[in-house]
Amino acid sequence: QVQLVESGGGWVQPGGSLKLSCIISRPLFSSYSLGWYRQIRGNERERIARISRDGTTAYGYDVKGRFTISRDDARNTVYLEMEHLRSDDSAVYYCNSNPPGDTWGQGTRVTVSS
């Protein structure tokens, strides 16, 4: 069974940075395109970044230029480096394959406030 464990969230002031990590326990990790998703309170979960098997990346409009997704296939881990954080980045962040599977982790909460 697939397990996803996100970590690295927390509180940060506007303009600050955080790096999220996610370990995905699944066979053939390297064969999957991966994504980071977030759910802002009261909204639907949305994909904000994705990385393909060959490392090609793409970002949502709101995070492009501020967030960087990367992967380490040897560690079954996908990362999200977030810079220049804003209050509207506050959300619970999740990783999953892209497109996502049915199983989700618990997410990691990011709070951006002064």
Long-range contacts (C-beta under 8 A, 24 or more apart in sequence): 1-103, 2-26, 2-101, 2-103, 3-103, 3-105, 4-94, 4-95, 4-96, 4-103, 4-104, 4-105, 5-105, 5-106, 6-93, 6-94, 6-95, 6-105, 6-106, 6-107, 6-108, 7-108, 8-108, 9-92, 9-93, 9-107, 9-108, 9-109, 9-110, 9-111, 10-109, 10-110, 10-111, 11-111, 11-112, 11-113, 12-85, 12-110, 12-111, 12-112, 13-112, 13-113, 13-114, 14-85, 14-86, 14-87, 14-112, 14-113, 14-114, 15-84, 15-85, 16-85, 16-112, 17-81, 17-82, 17-83, 17-84, 17-85, 18-81, 18-82, 18-85, 18-110, 19-79, 19-80, 19-81, 19-82, 20-79, 20-80, 20-81, 20-82, 20-93, 20-95, 20-108, 20-110, 21-77, 21-78, 21-79, 22-77, 22-78, 22-79, 22-80, 22-94, 22-95, 22-105, 23-75, 23-76, 23-77, 24-76, 24-77, 24-78, 24-95, 24-96, 24-97, 25-76, 26-76, 29-73, 29-76, 30-73, 32-97, 32-98, 33-97, 33-98, 34-69, 34-71, 34-78, 34-95, 34-96, 34-97, 34-98, 35-69, 35-95, 35-96, 35-97, 35-98, 35-100, 36-67, 36-69, 36-78, 36-80, 36-93, 36-94, 36-95, 37-93, 37-94, 37-95, 37-96, 37-100, 38-89, 38-91, 38-92, 38-93, 38-94, 38-110, 39-91, 39-92, 39-94, 39-107, 40-88, 40-90, 40-91, 41-90, 41-91, 45-94, 47-98, 47-100, 49-80, 50-98, 51-78, 62-88, 63-89, 82-110, 85-110, 85-112, 86-112, 87-112, 87-113, 88-112
